């Protein structure tokens, strides 16, 4: 019986040891998973920093090339063309100083461009008559008047206020189709 009891006693111990081993494996797997996640986030952070540094390098290269081109252009301007940068006494302070540089218009110069503008409501020409592009006939003035009773009308904004142009209503469209 002792031998049999010994097996019974070792059986629960064996189950407990398997659960303990399983718990240790799960714990180690969790630690490994956390470590992998941390390394992955470090890799992503490093990749972002690499992209940032590449952009910064490109910006600095562009700046360097631009500045070297400016030095080369300044040398060309000075040596080949004899140009110099403007000095402070070459700038003007007011419109009067600018006007001093002006000269009268030559006799053979073209006439200056003048702009016309309408300053008041006087002498405003009458609005031209509207002509139908389909028929070529003048549109009746009654159709243009502001009429809120007709449901089928469209507002067109011209000049100061809206202009209502009626579109054939349901009755007109139905009778036009029926007569054809």
Secondary structure, DSSP 8 states (H G I E B T S, - for coil): -HHHHHHHHHHHHHHHHHHHHHHHHHHHHHHHHHHHHHHHHHHHHHHHHHHHHHHHHHHHHHHHHHHHHHHHHHHHIIIII------GGGS--SHHHHHHT-----TTS----------SSTT-------B-TTT-SB--HHHHS--SS-SSEEEEEETTEEEEEE---HHHHHHHHHH-
